[in-house]
Amino acid sequence: MKKLALLVVFMAVCSAVLAQRTYRSQFTLYDTREDSVNRDHSKTLNYISYAPQKMGDIGSIAMYGQKIVVPASWNDYNAYLHIENTFSAYDIAINGSVVISAEDAATPADYFISPYLRQGENEVVLLLRPSNCPELSEGTAKSRLAQFSGCYIFAQHRASIFDYDAAIVQREGKLHLELDIIAGNDFNVEETISIGYDIYTPERKLVDYAVREFNVAAKSRDTLKVRIDLGAELRYLWSAAKPSLYRTTLYIKRGGKPFEYLPVRIGAGKTTFEGGNIFRNGKQIVIKDIAYNANQSRTQSRKDILALKSKGYNTLRPDAPQPLWFYDLCDQLGVYVIEQVAVNATAEPNNRAIGGTTSNNPQLVAQYLERTKSMYYRTRNHPCIIAYSLAGKESGNGYCLYKTYQWLKSVEINRPVICISADGEWNTDFVSGL
């Protein structure tokens, strides 16, 4: 009977109000500074691991569920559900209503789910199903990660840090921190938000710290701009040869106490594209790349990456967005990444009729754009990423890739955008060597 009820809910998905996908940097928060340094959520009150258990099958739909308890304190918090490693398209039902529907199984995604939760016990059911557009993923390699690994639910205060843009730029022989902290206020009245930050050099020397207050209007977001002269510390410029990382911690202060610690690692310098070549801190990168997707664990991936570096490879090309720890590893170990949208559409790549090759089907442009935006925003602050690829090399070309190229170029002004299968058309910055 329970399975039948769930199926009825699933069939009624078209009438449901779906949860909002959140386009921002992927992050979670910690209750103490020490836990943020160690990336330890074991004591974080507003963090729940989501590891749904098999409930049964109905036809081609596999159901996995988990019950969670929402405390009364979450009334002043926004809750987000983070989903990855589903290995298939999915829908998610919360308390009997389908509120999420996703075709992209490869790109980790965050969803704002507060409107669908209630105080006390809630049931969050994951419905795995066949994709409505499987042609977008025909050439994607099978993941080596455990199913549902990396899924979680976390809550942050309704007046808090929503996102950030972090860069350390070289200018006139000095390094300068350019940190934009985007604060969100989801209350119905204006809120004064106190944001604290500190920044340490790669050698753990404190550079600066402060707490700044500013007012954010009701139901809106505003940006706190932090600009700091870091001095002539050019030895800390980040590159594959010397992956030095500045350590920054952001947090909220309420009632004189710090809350919601957010660790950020920043690589000094920038990647640019000029004259058909990629440069890091003004020095041309000679790319020696290899296809690589994250292995079954961070430990094994670390061994793999070090082994590839020892063979002279300096650039990795995953065929879809990877777990967040993959980019952290590449930042720390010093290896470049060409980040790719989760599109590997191998059907009829040379058929340029409308709807012939998948990438020239205008009905799929929304899917292409959603996957591109999800990829870009969650990892854009990582220094290891030196370029963006619109799709796998057998994905043909056409309207969908024209639109995603235009969108990426509108938000990314430094790093190149690549369409490997452009075949001489305008929507790529370069293709050689890939």
Protein Blocks (a to p, Z undefined) as FASTA:
>chain_A
ZZmmmmmmmmmmmmpccddddddddddddfbfklmmnopaklgmkbccdddddfbdehjb
ccddddddddfklmmpccddddehklpacdddeehiafbdcfblkbccdddfklmpcehj
ddddddddddfblmlmmmpccdfbdehihiacddddfbdcfbdcdddddeehiacddddd
ddddfbfbdcddddddddddfkopafbdcdddddddehiaddddddddebjafklpccfk
lccdddddddddeehiaehiadddddedjdddeehiaceehiacddddddddddfbfklm
mmmmmmmmmnopabdcdfbdcdfklmmmmmmnopaddddddbdcfghkllmbghiamklc
fklmmmmmmmmmmmmmmmmmpmklmbdcfbdfklopajklmmmmmmmmmmmmkbccddfk
lnopakbfbfghZZ
